[in-house]
């Protein structure tokens, strides 16, 4: 580092380490990482790991360099982001789904939340179960709402009309 860089307050931090990730209960991946943080356009995270290919079972060695970006929030400070290696977009999280080889964003893998794939009927059932639990219902009672209505049978309303439950 030059004296001019030191006078401007620039410094580099480099870290090396390893973490374990368990994509499935049977597999475990040891991820070695190296990071370099300094100027935002020169900051990166390198991930090195070996994993079995999902389809063939062959061992595959991965060495990915993921760039980091920053933004300045309106309330001050500096916010760090990953830059998705596939889409070149800023993201908060990177994912390694089953069958994936690289850490990419949700959009790159076209991942969706389970609730986004629900039909209207299933979403209504899930919300009804959640409401029943909030009202003190039995969490082990997971009966079909149609059968629960049949069990109520005919109910006499306050106005003397017979209603189906």
Backbone torsions as a table, in degrees:
resi	resn	phi	psi	omega
1	UNK	NA	135.5	-177.7
2	UNK	-82.5	163.7	179.3
3	UNK	-64.0	-34.5	178.7
4	UNK	-63.4	-41.9	178.0
5	UNK	-65.3	-40.5	178.4
6	UNK	-63.0	-38.4	-178.7
7	UNK	-69.3	-26.5	177.2
8	UNK	-82.5	-6.3	177.6
9	UNK	85.9	15.8	179.0
10	UNK	-80.4	138.7	175.1
11	UNK	-148.8	154.3	178.2
12	UNK	-112.1	140.8	171.9
13	UNK	-121.1	129.0	177.4
14	UNK	-120.5	132.4	178.8
15	UNK	-125.0	147.2	176.0
16	UNK	-134.4	141.7	179.2
17	UNK	-175.7	-166.7	176.7
18	UNK	-150.5	150.0	176.4
19	UNK	-134.5	160.1	177.2
20	UNK	-112.0	137.4	175.8
21	UNK	-124.9	138.7	-178.2
22	UNK	-117.7	91.8	-179.1
23	UNK	-66.1	-34.0	174.9
24	UNK	-134.4	162.5	-179.1
25	UNK	-59.8	-24.4	-176.6
26	UNK	-91.5	-25.6	-176.4
27	UNK	-101.5	152.3	172.3
28	UNK	-143.2	133.8	180.0
29	UNK	-115.6	129.5	174.1
30	UNK	-97.5	118.7	-177.4
31	UNK	-105.7	119.2	173.7
32	UNK	-93.5	138.4	-178.4
33	UNK	-131.7	154.5	174.1
34	UNK	-139.1	135.5	-179.9
35	UNK	-130.7	152.2	175.8
36	UNK	-135.9	120.3	-177.3
37	UNK	-123.4	124.4	178.2
38	UNK	-158.6	-118.5	173.5
39	UNK	-65.2	139.6	-176.0
40	UNK	-54.6	-35.9	-178.0
41	UNK	-79.0	-6.1	178.5
42	UNK	-120.5	18.0	-178.4
43	UNK	-99.5	139.8	-177.1
44	UNK	-155.1	167.6	176.0
45	UNK	-132.4	124.1	178.3
46	UNK	-104.2	129.8	178.2
47	UNK	-115.4	127.3	177.3
48	UNK	-124.1	128.0	179.8
49	UNK	-159.6	159.6	175.6
50	UNK	-120.0	142.7	-179.0
51	UNK	-150.3	159.1	176.7
52	UNK	-82.3	133.2	176.3
53	UNK	-61.3	134.8	-175.4
54	UNK	-59.8	-37.8	-173.8
55	UNK	-91.4	-41.3	-173.8
56	UNK	-100.8	-22.8	-177.7
57	UNK	84.2	-2.2	178.7
58	UNK	-69.6	147.5	177.2
59	UNK	-75.0	130.5	-179.3
60	UNK	-122.6	129.1	177.2
61	UNK	-95.4	128.8	-178.2
62	UNK	-117.4	135.6	175.6
63	UNK	-136.0	96.3	-176.2
64	UNK	-109.7	140.2	174.0
65	UNK	-112.1	118.0	-177.9
66	UNK	-110.0	121.4	-178.9
67	UNK	-79.9	153.3	179.8
68	UNK	-113.6	146.3	178.7
69	UNK	-130.6	161.7	179.0
70	UNK	-129.6	155.3	168.3
71	UNK	-135.6	160.2	177.4
72	UNK	-108.3	107.7	178.1
73	UNK	-64.6	156.3	-177.9
74	UNK	-63.3	-22.0	-178.6
75	UNK	-91.4	7.3	176.3
76	UNK	100.5	170.1	179.3
77	UNK	88.2	-165.3	-177.1
78	UNK	-137.3	129.3	178.3
79	UNK	-108.0	126.9	-179.9
80	UNK	-95.3	143.6	-179.9
81	UNK	-132.3	152.1	165.7
82	UNK	-83.6	150.3	170.9
83	UNK	-105.9	115.4	-177.7
84	UNK	-57.8	122.5	-178.3
85	UNK	-63.6	-24.2	-178.2
86	UNK	-84.7	-43.9	-173.5
87	UNK	-104.6	-10.2	-178.2
88	UNK	57.7	43.0	178.5
89	UNK	-121.9	149.8	176.3
90	UNK	-72.2	135.0	177.9
91	UNK	-142.6	156.1	177.9
92	UNK	-84.2	-32.1	-176.2
93	UNK	-133.0	151.7	172.6
94	UNK	-119.6	147.6	-174.6
95	UNK	-124.5	150.0	171.9
96	UNK	-127.2	86.3	-177.7
97	UNK	-76.2	168.1	176.7
98	UNK	-57.3	127.9	-178.3
99	UNK	91.4	-11.6	179.4
100	UNK	-85.9	154.1	178.1
101	UNK	-109.7	-24.8	-173.5
102	UNK	-123.4	156.1	174.0
103	UNK	-82.6	111.1	179.9
104	UNK	-130.7	175.3	-180.0
105	UNK	-78.4	166.6	176.3
106	UNK	-58.4	-42.2	-178.6
107	UNK	-65.3	-39.1	179.6
108	UNK	-63.0	-39.0	178.9
109	UNK	-88.2	-2.1	-176.7
110	UNK	54.5	43.9	178.7
111	UNK	-82.2	145.4	178.2
112	UNK	-131.2	155.6	173.9
113	UNK	-75.0	152.4	-178.9
114	UNK	-57.5	-37.5	-178.2
115	UNK	-66.2	-22.7	179.2
116	UNK	-75.2	-15.6	-179.7
117	UNK	-102.2	1.0	-177.2
118	UNK	-77.8	143.8	170.5
119	UNK	-75.9	162.9	-178.7
120	UNK	-57.3	-40.8	-178.9
121	UNK	-63.7	-45.4	179.7
122	UNK	-64.9	-38.5	178.2
123	UNK	-64.0	-40.9	177.9
124	UNK	-63.3	-41.7	177.8
125	UNK	-61.8	-44.9	-179.6
126	UNK	-61.7	-43.3	-179.7
127	UNK	-67.2	-36.7	178.3
128	UNK	-65.9	-42.1	176.9
129	UNK	-61.5	-43.2	-179.9
130	UNK	-62.0	-43.1	178.7
131	UNK	-65.7	-41.6	178.8
132	UNK	-60.0	-41.1	178.4
133	UNK	-66.7	-40.4	179.5
134	UNK	-64.8	-28.0	179.2
135	UNK	-87.8	6.3	176.1
136	UNK	94.6	16.8	178.7
137	UNK	-69.4	166.1	-179.2
138	UNK	-77.4	120.6	-179.0
139	UNK	-66.1	-22.5	179.8
140	UNK	-85.1	-12.7	179.5
141	UNK	-84.8	98.4	-176.4
142	UNK	-119.7	49.2	-176.6
143	UNK	-81.8	160.3	179.1
144	UNK	-67.8	131.6	-178.4
145	UNK	-61.7	-28.8	178.4
146	UNK	-65.9	-41.4	180.0
147	UNK	-71.0	-29.9	177.4
148	UNK	-67.7	-39.0	178.5
149	UNK	-67.3	-38.3	178.2
150	UNK	-65.1	-34.3	-178.4
151	UNK	-68.8	-26.9	179.5
152	UNK	-71.7	-31.3	179.5
153	UNK	69.5	-154.2	-179.9
154	UNK	-80.9	137.2	-179.6
155	UNK	-122.3	134.9	178.3
156	UNK	-85.0	123.5	-179.6
157	UNK	-79.8	172.2	179.7
158	UNK	-66.5	-20.5	-179.3
159	UNK	-95.5	8.4	177.1
160	UNK	83.9	5.9	179.1
161	UNK	-90.6	148.3	177.5
162	UNK	-90.4	127.7	-179.3
163	UNK	-119.8	144.2	172.3
164	UNK	-80.6	136.7	-178.9
165	UNK	-77.2	NA	NA
